Structure formats: structure tokens, C-alpha cells
Amino acid sequence: MDQASVRQPDHTALAQTVATLQSRARVELAELVAFRSVADPAQFPKSECEAAANWVADALRGEGFQDVALLDTPDGTQSVYGYLPGPAGAPTVLLYAHYDVQPPLDEAAWISPPFELTERDGRWFGRGAADCKGGLIMHLTALRALREHGGIPVNVKVICEGSEEQGTGGLERYAEAHPELLAADTIIIGDAGNFRLGLPTVTATLRGMTLVRVKVNTLAGNLHSGQFGGAAPDALAALIRGLDSLRAEDGSTTVQGLAADASWTGLQYAEEDFRKDAKVLDGVELVGSGTIADRLWARPAVTVLGIDCPPVVGATPSVQASASALVSLRVPPGADAAEATTLLAAHLKAAIPWGARIAVEQVGQGQPFRADTNSPAYASMADAMRIAYEGQDMQISGMGGSIPLCNTLAALYPAAEILLIGLSEPEAQIHAVNESVSPQELERLSLTEALFLLGYAASAPA
């Protein structure tokens, strides 16, 4: 696309428009946060996700999007799609976010209600405020600002997923079955975040993930621990033994056959900063070896997410006949998630003692991702961030979390450039209680995206 065909608004005027749009952004984010859109009907009614999906669809229609649709994905959830045509010959940019959220965990631990956007200490608190309902608001704000300054210079597709947090893969399978739907020249995943508040960052790598449910059985039924304890095989003890084998003495992840010695050569994470961000208690050691960046972005990490066993309250003096656990394994770039799943299952089966019966069921999986940071879109993003963040250079980091859709999109559209930005900087406390978003970060990243779309359209070949 020829530079002369793209009208370039004054950056200061564009920034002022984005700032003016912040009040609307807050109102809409409050409306979105109010939906208890946890994509697990065992925890919240499915109607909450359906209402959130309809809110997103109405918002896209209100912005003039065409072909707006609620996509019924194979996992039983809905993703929202819309298309906004741009000038003839313009490139196509896909903007991604998700409207489903993590469960609130202990609602009593929230200082303010989790599904009520609340302003406090210069931040907006609420489940999904940063991850990732705020990402959708970021996209909408950028597009609205451009509309007030000459129009949107690219074709825009928006996809807002409905089950990202559950890792059930519905949108990935839908995209594979409809490969033309999300085709784009560049893809902006609005579900990452700056390395530090106020430091412009793109995320270049993501760890993949496998999620398995482990069940151990040893007896036909529970037994009295006084009468049988000492000889009867305890399923809970066997499970604990097996789970403990997944970590070395220093806490490093040790899955037999899975490499765990890779190094991260980019942006580093100071230990004192990590301790502060993670709110590690005084005197408690960090786990693992290598740099913090190695441990977070280049190496595998196992986490026991939950154990099914009797709670302390109401427990009886019994030898347990069965016990279960949900185990997550983060898989670094360069490794294959399917192979990692096989290795994890084999490790656990070998590690469970006493001949106990063990079943390992895979319940979720996503491949790791690595972006090409030398692509032209990254140059446009660096220019945009430099303006929006007042002269600061764009940083490139990894992210320990997983966004399985990234690899699906990379496989479907190998020529597309994929960039990850977003609102989930450390102070946001995503997935924890008291999640929040910085309104200043929302404003700067909305401006960044608007500037990026302008610069990218101007630099795209005719």
C-alpha cells in the first residue's frame, strides 16, 4: 500500500482522542467484568458466558463490523467473530482477545467484589479487567480513535474467544475446520502484557502446556488406619510420592526424558524484582536453577493444581483407597507438547510406588510458540511503542503462560506475522485474587495499537 494513500494524523491529536475515549472504556469494561463468564458450567451458569458473548457481538455491530457471528466451537462454547472492511488493497489484521475469565477463587479474599469493576489506588479491579476483557476494550478504543482521524487504514477481523482459560481447544479446532475465516497478514494477540508497568514489551515466546488428571487406586475401599495402617497401601501416600518425583531437591522440574537445561538470552528478570512481583514470603527460597528468565521462559515447569482427597475438616482415621490430582506441565519453546504429555504420563506411571494402579488422562494441551521478531510488523510495532511510551524502546520478552491458539494460527497462516501485546503486567495479578488493570496502560496500549495500524498500513506493499 502506498504511503501517500494513507492519511497520517497528528500523533498528539490521536493521543488526545484516545485519552478522551478512556471514560467510555471504563464504562464498557465495567459492563464486561460484570459477566461471571467462567467457561466451566460446574462453577457458573453457561448463561453468563452467553451473555458476555452477546455483549461482544453487539459491540462489534455498533462499530460497523460485518458478518458478526457467534461461533459454536466444538467444546460447547462460543467465540465471537466480526469483519470490518478497510480501503481497497489494504492488508488484513486479525485482533484477538477472550471474554472468558478465570474463576474468582476465594471471593472473600477480594478487597472489592470480583465481578464489579472498582477503582482503587489508581487501578481498576475486577476479574478479567486485564486478562483479557481489557484486551478487547483496547482493540475497540484503538479502532474508535482511528475512525475519528481519517478512518481505519486496514481490513480488520476480530475474534474473541470464549474458552481460552479452560484450555479446551474449541477455537483451535474451529479455526482448523474453517481455515479461511481468520486468515490475515498480521495477527495481534491482545492477551500478553508488558514486562513491567510502563515498559513497552512484545512477547516473542510462549510455553506450551499439557494438563493431565492422575488417579491412583490401591484398595477396594477405605480401611481403618488403626486396624490396617502400616501394611495396607495408602493411595494418597502413593500419589504424593509420585508427584514429589516431578521435582528435584532444588525444586527444578524433572520429567524423565524432558530437557530442562535451556537458557534465555533476551531480556532478563532480576531475582529481587521477581520476588516482589510473586509476593514471595520473607525467608522462603525460590525454586529451580539458572536465571529467573531461564526458569520462566525457557524451561519446563510442573505444577500440581489440585488434589482430590478428604479435607482436614471431617477427616476420619482411614487408609485411603483412592486419590486424584490435576497436574499442569508448562512446555518450553523447542519441545513438543504431545511428546511432553507422553513423557509425563510414563514418568508418573513409573514413579507411583507399591504396584498401585494408576490412570493418567489428558484433559488439555497446547503447543509452545516462538515468533519471528525480525518481521516488518515488529518494526512498525517498535515505532508505535516508541511514540506511545514517549521515547522508550520496545522490549522483547518471553511469557511462561500458554495461548494454544497462537500455534494453530501460525500453522494455518505461515506467512502471517504474529505479535503479542496486552495489559497483563505483573501488578495486574492475573489468575489471582484482586486482579486489576492500569488505566494508564490501557490508554498507552490503545494508542500503540492505533499507531501500529497506521504505520503498518503505510509500510505494507501495494
C-alpha positions as CSV (number, residue, x, y, z in Angstrom):
1,M,0.0,0.0,0.0
2,D,1.5,3.4,-1.0
3,Q,2.4,5.7,1.9
4,A,0.6,8.6,0.2
5,S,-2.7,6.7,0.2
6,V,-2.8,6.5,4.0
7,R,-3.7,9.7,5.8
8,Q,-1.3,10.2,8.8
9,P,-3.0,12.1,11.6
10,D,-1.1,14.2,14.1
11,H,0.2,11.9,16.8
12,T,-0.7,14.3,19.5
13,A,-4.2,14.7,18.3
14,L,-4.6,10.9,18.1
15,A,-3.3,10.6,21.7
16,Q,-5.8,13.2,22.9
17,T,-8.6,11.2,21.3
18,V,-7.5,8.0,22.9
19,A,-7.4,9.8,26.3
20,T,-10.9,11.2,25.7
21,L,-12.2,7.7,25.0
22,Q,-11.0,6.4,28.4
23,S,-14.2,7.2,30.1
24,R,-16.1,5.1,27.6
25,A,-13.6,2.4,28.0
26,R,-14.1,2.3,31.7
27,V,-17.9,2.1,31.4
28,E,-17.7,-0.8,28.9
29,L,-15.1,-2.7,30.8
30,A,-17.3,-2.5,33.9
31,E,-20.2,-3.9,31.8
32,L,-18.0,-6.8,30.6
33,V,-16.5,-7.5,34.0
34,A,-20.0,-7.8,35.5
35,F,-20.5,-11.1,33.5
36,R,-19.3,-14.1,35.5
37,S,-18.0,-15.6,32.4
38,V,-16.1,-18.6,33.7
39,A,-16.3,-21.2,30.9
40,D,-17.0,-24.0,33.3
41,P,-20.7,-24.8,33.9
42,A,-19.8,-26.7,37.0
43,Q,-18.8,-23.3,38.6
44,F,-21.0,-20.7,36.9
45,P,-24.1,-20.9,34.7
46,K,-23.4,-21.1,31.0
47,S,-25.8,-18.2,30.5
48,E,-23.1,-15.9,31.9
49,C,-20.7,-16.7,29.0
50,E,-23.6,-16.5,26.5
51,A,-24.5,-13.0,27.8
52,A,-20.8,-11.9,27.6
53,A,-20.6,-13.3,24.0
54,N,-23.7,-11.3,23.0
55,W,-22.3,-8.2,24.6
56,V,-19.2,-8.6,22.4
57,A,-21.2,-9.2,19.3
58,D,-23.4,-6.1,19.9
59,A,-20.2,-4.0,20.4
60,L,-18.8,-5.2,17.1
61,R,-22.1,-4.4,15.3
62,G,-22.1,-1.0,16.9
63,E,-18.7,-0.3,15.3
64,G,-19.9,-1.3,11.9
65,F,-18.4,-4.8,11.7
66,Q,-19.9,-7.1,9.2
67,D,-20.5,-10.8,9.3
68,V,-20.7,-10.7,13.1
69,A,-21.3,-14.3,14.3
70,L,-21.4,-16.3,17.5
71,L,-19.3,-19.3,16.5
72,D,-20.3,-22.6,18.2
73,T,-17.0,-24.2,18.8
74,P,-16.5,-28.0,19.4
75,D,-16.0,-27.6,23.1
76,G,-19.5,-26.3,23.6
77,T,-18.6,-22.6,24.0
78,Q,-19.0,-19.6,21.7
79,S,-16.4,-17.4,20.2
80,V,-17.3,-14.1,18.6
81,Y,-16.2,-13.0,15.1
82,G,-16.6,-9.9,13.1
83,Y,-15.1,-8.3,9.9
84,L,-14.6,-4.6,9.2
85,P,-13.5,-3.8,5.6
86,G,-10.9,-1.2,5.0
87,P,-9.5,0.6,1.9
88,A,-9.1,-1.3,-1.3
89,G,-5.8,-3.2,-1.4
90,A,-5.2,-2.7,2.3
91,P,-3.7,-5.6,4.4
92,T,-5.8,-7.5,6.8
93,V,-5.1,-7.5,10.6
94,L,-6.7,-10.0,13.0
95,L,-7.2,-8.7,16.5
96,Y,-7.6,-11.4,19.2
97,A,-8.9,-11.3,22.8
98,H,-11.0,-13.6,25.0
99,Y,-14.0,-12.8,27.1
100,D,-13.9,-15.9,29.4
101,V,-12.1,-15.5,32.7
102,Q,-10.5,-17.5,35.5
103,P,-12.8,-18.3,38.4
104,P,-12.5,-15.7,41.2
105,L,-11.0,-18.2,43.7
106,D,-11.8,-17.1,47.2
107,E,-14.2,-14.3,46.8
108,A,-13.9,-13.3,50.4
109,A,-10.2,-12.6,49.7
110,W,-11.1,-9.9,47.2
111,I,-11.0,-6.3,48.7
112,S,-13.9,-5.4,46.3
113,P,-16.3,-7.7,44.6
114,P,-14.6,-9.7,41.8
115,F,-17.3,-9.0,39.2
116,E,-17.7,-5.3,39.9
117,L,-15.1,-3.0,38.4
118,T,-13.8,-0.9,41.2
119,E,-11.3,1.9,41.1
120,R,-8.7,1.9,43.9
121,D,-5.2,3.2,44.2
122,G,-5.1,4.3,40.6
123,R,-6.1,0.9,39.2
124,W,-9.4,-0.7,38.1
125,F,-10.0,-4.0,39.9
126,G,-12.2,-6.9,38.7
127,R,-11.8,-10.4,37.3
128,G,-10.9,-10.2,33.6
129,A,-10.0,-6.5,33.8
130,A,-6.6,-7.3,32.4
131,D,-7.0,-10.9,31.3
132,C,-8.5,-10.4,28.9
133,K,-11.7,-8.3,28.7
134,G,-9.4,-5.3,28.9
135,G,-7.7,-6.6,25.7
136,L,-11.0,-6.4,23.8
137,I,-11.6,-2.8,25.1
138,M,-8.1,-1.9,24.0
139,H,-8.9,-3.1,20.4
140,L,-12.2,-1.2,20.4
141,T,-10.6,2.0,21.7
142,A,-7.8,1.9,19.0
143,L,-10.3,1.5,16.2
144,R,-12.6,4.3,17.5
145,A,-9.6,6.7,17.7
146,L,-8.6,5.9,14.2
147,R,-12.2,6.4,13.0
148,E,-12.1,10.0,14.3
149,H,-8.9,10.7,12.4
150,G,-9.4,9.7,8.8
151,G,-10.7,6.1,9.2
152,I,-9.2,2.7,9.8
153,P,-6.5,2.0,7.3
154,V,-6.6,-1.8,7.2
155,N,-9.1,-4.6,6.9
156,V,-9.9,-5.7,10.5
157,K,-11.0,-9.1,11.7
158,V,-11.8,-9.6,15.4
159,I,-12.0,-12.9,17.2
160,C,-13.0,-13.0,20.8
161,E,-12.6,-16.5,22.3
162,G,-15.0,-18.0,24.9
163,S,-12.9,-20.7,26.5
164,E,-9.2,-19.7,26.5
165,E,-8.8,-20.1,30.2
166,Q,-10.1,-23.6,30.2
167,G,-7.7,-24.8,27.6
168,T,-10.3,-27.0,25.9
169,G,-9.2,-26.1,22.4
170,G,-12.6,-25.3,20.9
171,L,-11.5,-22.3,18.9
172,E,-8.4,-24.0,17.6
173,R,-10.4,-26.9,16.2
174,Y,-13.0,-24.5,14.8
175,A,-10.2,-22.5,13.0
176,E,-8.7,-25.7,11.6
177,A,-12.1,-26.6,10.2
178,H,-12.7,-23.1,8.7
179,P,-9.2,-22.0,7.7
180,E,-10.3,-19.1,5.6
181,L,-12.1,-17.4,8.5
182,L,-9.2,-16.0,10.4
183,A,-6.7,-15.6,7.6
184,A,-4.8,-12.3,7.9
185,D,-1.5,-10.7,7.0
186,T,-0.8,-9.8,10.6
187,I,-2.3,-11.0,13.9
188,I,-2.3,-9.1,17.2
189,I,-2.9,-11.3,20.2
190,G,-4.1,-8.9,22.9
191,D,-3.6,-11.4,25.7
192,A,0.0,-10.8,26.9
193,G,1.5,-7.8,28.7
194,N,4.4,-5.5,29.4
195,F,7.3,-7.0,31.3
196,R,6.9,-4.1,33.8
197,L,4.3,-1.4,34.1
198,G,5.1,1.3,31.7
199,L,7.8,-0.6,29.8
200,P,6.6,-1.3,26.2
201,T,7.0,-5.0,25.5
202,V,6.1,-7.6,22.9
203,T,6.1,-11.2,23.9
204,A,8.0,-13.4,21.5
205,T,7.7,-16.8,23.0
206,L,5.1,-18.8,25.0
207,R,5.4,-22.0,26.8
208,G,3.0,-24.7,25.8
209,M,1.0,-26.7,28.2
210,T,-0.3,-30.1,29.0
211,L,-2.9,-30.9,31.6
212,V,-3.4,-34.4,33.0
213,R,-5.6,-35.9,35.6
214,V,-3.9,-38.6,37.6
215,K,-5.9,-41.2,39.6
216,V,-4.3,-43.8,42.0
217,N,-6.2,-46.8,43.4
218,T,-4.9,-49.3,45.9
219,L,-7.9,-50.8,47.8
220,A,-11.5,-51.8,47.3
221,G,-12.5,-49.3,49.9
222,N,-11.1,-47.2,52.7
223,L,-9.8,-49.0,55.8
224,H,-9.5,-48.2,59.5
225,S,-6.0,-46.8,59.9
226,G,-5.6,-48.4,63.3
227,Q,-6.6,-51.9,62.2
228,F,-4.9,-51.9,58.8
229,G,-2.5,-48.9,58.8
230,G,1.2,-49.9,58.4
231,A,0.6,-52.7,55.9
232,A,-2.3,-51.5,53.7
233,P,-1.2,-49.5,50.7
234,D,-2.3,-45.9,51.1
235,A,-3.4,-44.4,47.7
236,L,-2.9,-40.8,48.9
237,A,0.6,-41.6,50.1
238,A,1.4,-43.3,46.8
239,L,0.1,-40.3,44.9
240,I,2.2,-37.9,47.0
241,R,5.3,-40.0,46.3
242,G,4.7,-39.9,42.6
243,L,4.0,-36.2,42.5
244,D,7.1,-35.4,44.5
245,S,9.3,-37.2,41.9
246,L,8.4,-34.5,39.5
247,R,10.8,-32.1,41.2
248,A,14.5,-32.2,42.1
249,E,15.7,-31.2,45.5
250,D,16.1,-27.6,44.4
251,G,12.5,-27.5,43.0
252,S,13.5,-27.9,39.4
253,T,11.1,-29.8,37.2
254,T,12.3,-33.3,36.5
255,V,10.2,-35.3,34.0
256,Q,12.2,-38.3,32.8
257,G,13.4,-37.6,29.2
258,L,12.3,-34.0,29.0
259,A,15.1,-31.5,28.6
260,A,15.3,-28.9,31.4
261,D,18.5,-27.0,30.8
262,A,17.8,-24.4,28.1
263,S,18.8,-20.8,28.5
264,W,17.1,-17.5,27.8
265,T,19.3,-14.9,26.1
266,G,17.0,-11.9,25.9
267,L,15.5,-9.6,28.5
268,Q,16.4,-10.7,32.0
269,Y,14.3,-10.8,35.2
270,A,16.1,-9.6,38.3
271,E,15.6,-12.0,41.2
272,E,14.6,-9.2,43.6
273,D,12.0,-8.0,41.1
274,F,10.6,-11.5,40.7
275,R,10.4,-12.0,44.5
276,K,8.4,-8.7,44.8
277,D,6.1,-9.5,41.8
278,A,5.4,-13.0,43.0
279,K,5.0,-11.8,46.6
280,V,7.3,-14.5,47.9
281,L,7.4,-14.5,51.7
282,D,10.5,-13.4,53.6
283,G,12.9,-16.3,54.1
284,V,11.3,-18.6,51.5
285,E,13.6,-19.7,48.8
286,L,12.9,-19.6,45.1
287,V,12.9,-23.0,43.3
288,G,14.8,-24.2,40.3
289,S,18.2,-23.4,38.8
290,G,19.5,-21.0,36.2
291,T,18.4,-17.4,35.7
292,I,14.8,-16.4,36.5
293,A,14.2,-15.9,32.8
294,D,15.6,-19.4,32.1
295,R,13.1,-20.9,34.6
296,L,10.1,-18.9,33.4
297,W,10.5,-18.8,29.7
298,A,13.0,-21.5,28.5
299,R,12.4,-24.5,30.8
300,P,9.5,-26.8,31.7
301,A,7.6,-26.2,34.9
302,V,5.3,-28.7,36.6
303,T,2.5,-27.5,39.0
304,V,0.1,-29.7,41.0
305,L,-3.1,-27.7,40.5
306,G,-5.3,-29.7,42.9
307,I,-5.7,-33.0,44.8
308,D,-8.9,-34.9,45.5
309,C,-8.6,-36.3,48.9
310,P,-10.5,-35.9,52.2
311,P,-10.4,-32.4,53.6
312,V,-9.0,-31.9,57.1
313,V,-12.4,-30.9,58.5
314,G,-14.4,-34.1,58.8
315,A,-11.5,-36.4,58.0
316,T,-11.7,-39.9,59.5
317,P,-8.8,-42.2,60.6
318,S,-8.7,-44.1,57.4
319,V,-6.2,-45.5,54.9
320,Q,-7.3,-44.0,51.6
321,A,-8.3,-46.4,48.8
322,S,-8.0,-43.8,46.0
323,A,-6.7,-40.3,45.4
324,S,-6.5,-38.0,42.3
325,A,-4.6,-34.9,41.2
326,L,-4.7,-32.4,38.4
327,V,-1.2,-31.7,37.1
328,S,-0.1,-29.0,34.7
329,L,3.2,-29.1,32.8
330,R,4.4,-26.0,31.0
331,V,6.4,-26.9,27.9
332,P,9.1,-24.5,26.6
333,P,9.6,-23.5,23.0
334,G,11.6,-26.1,21.1
335,A,9.8,-29.0,22.8
336,D,6.7,-30.8,21.6
337,A,3.6,-30.7,23.9
338,A,2.4,-34.1,22.8
339,E,5.7,-35.7,23.4
340,A,5.9,-34.0,26.8
341,T,2.5,-35.4,27.7
342,T,3.7,-38.9,26.8
343,L,6.8,-38.4,28.9
344,L,4.9,-37.0,31.9
345,A,2.5,-40.0,31.8
346,A,5.3,-42.5,31.6
347,H,7.2,-40.8,34.4
348,L,4.2,-40.8,36.8
349,K,3.4,-44.5,36.0
350,A,6.9,-45.4,36.8
351,A,7.1,-43.3,40.0
352,I,3.9,-44.4,41.7
353,P,5.1,-47.0,44.3
354,W,3.8,-50.3,45.6
355,G,2.3,-51.5,42.4
356,A,-0.6,-49.1,42.9
357,R,-3.0,-48.8,39.9
358,I,-2.6,-45.5,38.1
359,A,-4.6,-43.9,35.3
360,V,-3.4,-40.8,33.5
361,E,-5.9,-38.9,31.4
362,Q,-5.0,-35.9,29.3
363,V,-7.6,-33.1,29.7
364,G,-5.8,-30.2,27.9
365,Q,-2.8,-29.4,25.7
366,G,-1.3,-26.6,23.7
367,Q,2.0,-26.3,21.8
368,P,4.7,-23.7,22.7
369,F,5.1,-20.7,20.4
370,R,8.1,-18.6,19.1
371,A,7.6,-15.5,16.9
372,D,9.8,-14.1,14.2
373,T,10.8,-10.8,15.7
374,N,12.7,-9.7,12.5
375,S,9.4,-9.3,10.5
376,P,8.3,-5.9,9.2
377,A,5.3,-5.8,11.6
378,Y,7.7,-5.8,14.5
379,A,9.4,-2.7,13.1
380,S,6.0,-1.0,12.9
381,M,5.2,-2.0,16.5
382,A,8.6,-0.7,17.7
383,D,7.9,2.7,16.1
384,A,4.4,2.8,17.6
385,M,5.6,1.9,21.1
386,R,8.3,4.5,20.9
387,I,5.7,7.2,20.3
388,A,3.1,5.9,22.8
389,Y,5.7,5.4,25.5
390,E,7.4,8.7,25.0
391,G,10.7,7.6,23.5
392,Q,11.1,4.2,25.2
393,D,12.3,1.4,23.0
394,M,10.3,-1.8,22.6
395,Q,11.5,-4.7,24.7
396,I,11.1,-8.4,23.7
397,S,10.4,-10.9,26.4
398,G,9.0,-14.4,26.8
399,M,5.9,-15.5,28.7
400,G,5.6,-18.6,30.9
401,G,1.9,-19.0,30.2
402,S,0.2,-20.6,27.2
403,I,-2.0,-19.3,24.4
404,P,-2.6,-22.5,22.4
405,L,-4.3,-20.6,19.6
406,C,-1.0,-19.0,18.6
407,N,0.5,-22.2,17.2
408,T,-2.8,-23.0,15.4
409,L,-2.7,-19.7,13.7
410,A,1.0,-20.0,12.9
411,A,0.4,-23.4,11.3
412,L,-2.7,-22.2,9.3
413,Y,-1.1,-19.0,8.1
414,P,2.6,-19.4,8.0
415,A,3.1,-16.1,6.2
416,A,1.3,-14.1,8.8
417,E,3.2,-12.1,11.3
418,I,2.1,-12.6,14.9
419,L,2.6,-10.1,17.7
420,L,1.6,-10.4,21.4
421,I,0.8,-7.4,23.5
422,G,-1.6,-6.7,26.3
423,L,-2.5,-5.5,29.7
424,S,-1.2,-8.3,32.0
425,E,1.9,-6.7,33.5
426,P,3.0,-8.1,37.0
427,E,0.9,-5.7,39.1
428,A,-2.3,-6.9,37.3
429,Q,-2.2,-10.2,39.3
430,I,-4.0,-12.1,36.7
431,H,-5.4,-15.5,37.8
432,A,-5.1,-14.4,41.4
433,V,-7.5,-12.6,43.7
434,N,-7.7,-8.8,43.3
435,E,-6.9,-8.8,39.6
436,S,-6.6,-5.2,38.2
437,V,-5.7,-3.2,35.2
438,S,-3.8,0.0,34.9
439,P,-5.9,2.6,33.1
440,Q,-2.7,4.3,32.0
441,E,-1.5,1.1,30.4
442,L,-4.9,0.7,28.7
443,E,-4.6,4.2,27.3
444,R,-1.0,3.8,26.1
445,L,-1.6,0.4,24.5
446,S,-4.7,1.6,22.8
447,L,-2.7,4.4,21.3
448,T,0.1,1.9,20.5
449,E,-2.3,-0.3,18.5
450,A,-3.8,2.7,16.7
451,L,-0.3,3.9,15.7
452,F,0.7,0.4,14.7
453,L,-2.2,0.0,12.3
454,L,-1.4,3.4,10.7
455,G,2.3,2.6,10.4
456,Y,1.7,-1.0,9.2
457,A,-0.8,0.1,6.5
458,A,1.6,2.8,5.3
459,S,4.5,0.3,5.0
460,A,2.6,-2.6,3.5
461,P,3.5,-3.3,-0.1
462,A,1.0,-2.2,-2.7
